[in-house]
Amino acid sequence: MDSQLTLNPNKLVSFLNKKAEDFTKQDIIHYIEANNIKLLNFRYVGGDGKLKLLNFVINDRKHLEQVLSVGERVDGSSLFPYIDPSSSDLYVVPRYRTAFVNPFSGNTSVDLLCSYYDKHGNALDIAPENILRKAHAALQEKTGMQLEALGELEFYLSSELDKIYTITPQKGYHESHPFSKWELIRIEAMRAISEMGGRIKYGHSEVGNIVSGDWEYVQHEIEFLPVNVEEAADQLVIAKWAIREVAYKYGLEVSFAPKIIVGHAGSGFHIHSRLVKDGKNMMVDESGALNETAKKMIGGLLELAPSITAFGNVVPTSFLRLVPHQEAPTNICWGDSNRSVLVRVPLGWKGVKDMIYDANPKEKEPYNDPMSKQTVELRSADGSANVYLLLAGITTAALRGLENPESLKIAEKLYVSGDVGKKQKELNLPQLPASCFEAGEQLLRDRALYEKYKIFSPAMIDGVASSLKAFNDKNLSEKLFGDGDELMKLVAKHLHCG
């Protein structure tokens, strides 16, 4: 028995005593037979970034073997906007490492995430999951390093106004129940996510408390642990589904939208990442300080930041959140422990390893984690993002930063300390796009960097840019300023994006 697996909440991991990345087809069949599982579910992300579903009733072992071995056909033209209906059949094929017991089915089904393949058996070039896989493969081939990532999922739960322990607007950060509402919903969702393989760091209430008439909105956040960037994407799409399932169970509405009500805190989708090789964080030196590799990666993120919004901010209300003088960034810059910048270097544990012995004078057991916790955080994206494309964009930017001889100069030029908003005029920093239309234009300008190494296909770049420009939302904030009714219509239209 592997002691490292005994506390793992994933039922397949604990039953098989095996890490998920080592699952085989026979492992999954063994679990299904031993636990009398009746259903198998395939899940896969469509062109809209949302999780799709295909149910199978298990008829017998032969049927189970067949489904797990060859996958199934689906209609690609109904899943992706760039596929011709006259030639639209695709295959979905399960990835065994993603298998989990569905916590919402009464433990009667095993679910797996799938990859798409075309009629020739080739990985589908426009499938978001495959684009991320290609981006990560290119990074590993060119640099010898892997990218690890984690996401911070912010969301609002809404319900009728509770007049007991009324919430205080914009004062919800890390409040506990009953001063913050629906903590138990968040915890139940966290438990479900962890059972499905999600590696959660923590959950807490966020700053956003909104009271509107007889309705209240309470903001929460679930943050993950850093894992391989491809696994990180899988976990995040599963997590969004799980949060919605738990909220629906209790008759609550949940939204990951960038804005719920104009003038109140929006919901971001911050992404932390780090470069790793042989179990070592390659972004810090021996003292734990940020090294040149990290600064090159930051340079890449800053260079591609305008076009990354095409994957991370994909509805017009995204740009009601990205406004000046808020924690959501508009200026392209970076800094240490600074929440007003686009790329933040979070506080690490450099030189502070003995705090635990001060807090616990009787503790004598030594502790040493060989992997530095240091990451860099991109703060522009929001819950409208296509998770796989966003992480593919970040991975591409990391590779660009490591390959571009100008990356260190870019990082040096765009480093800022202190409040960016107060220094805006003197700094004259480059800006993020102010609309979906502008994000689409930026993507077209940078397309050669995304199409390099055949990571993004030309059809995908054209399609994403076209869909963004179709919103025709240039200067939308100015056009709708003061028009509360039209603003609310726009917010309502995109309330369940992502």
Secondary structure, DSSP 8 states (H G I E B T S, - for coil): --TTTTT---HHHHHHTS-GGG--HHHHHHHHHHTT--EEEEEEE-TTS-EEEEEEE---HHHHHHHHHH-EEEEGGGT-TTS-GGG-EEEEEE-GGG-EE-TTTTS-EEEEEEEEE-TTS-B-TT-HHHHHHHHHHHHHHHHS-EEEEEEEEEEEEEEE---SS---TT--TT--TTTSS-HHHHHHHHHHHHHTT--EEEEEEEEEEEEETTEEEEEEEEEE--EEHHHHHHHHHHHHHHHHHHHHHTT-EEE--S-SSTTS---B--EEEEEEETTEETTB-TTS-B-HHHHHHHHHHHHHHHHHHHHH--STTHHHHS-TTSSS--B--EEES-TTSSEEE----TT-TTHHHHH-TT-------SS----EEE---BTTS-HHHHHHHHHHHHHHHHH-TTHHHHHHHTB--S-TGGGHHHH---B--SSHHHHHHHHHHTHHHHHGGG-S-HHHHHHHHHHHHTT--TTHHHHHTT-HHHHHHHHHHTTT--
